Amino acid sequence: MPYPASILRGGVRVYAIIETGGKQYKVAEGDIITVEKLGVEAGQEYAFDKVLVLAKDDDITVGAPYVAGAKVSASVIGDGKAKKVVVYKYKSKKGFHKKKGHRQPFTKLQIQKISL
């Protein structure tokens, strides 16, 4: 697929760029994304109101900074943790070594509807 986040639905390409957790995601209906952990239980609905760009066919609406009235609805699939990232510090010739691991929590979502 040349545009994995832009799914063709009936000849109309509909996608949005949303902001959550300090990051931006390009999403289309049916996409499954992982975002920074949200305080929502699995099976519930979540709505993103920070929509930066909304595109439908050739009509593109760009917000300043957000598109007024735009909303992206998603259902929560579940929570999880990413693979472990190992942080290793050392200082040469001093005998200083410190090893620490971190697993970043995330929430997995499926995009249900993009509306203006």
Protein Blocks (a to p, Z undefined) as FASTA:
>chain_A
ZZlmlcceehiacdddddeehiacdddehiacddddddbdehiacddfbdfbdcehjacc
dddfbcehiacddddfbdcdddddddddddehklpacdddddddddddddfbdcZZ
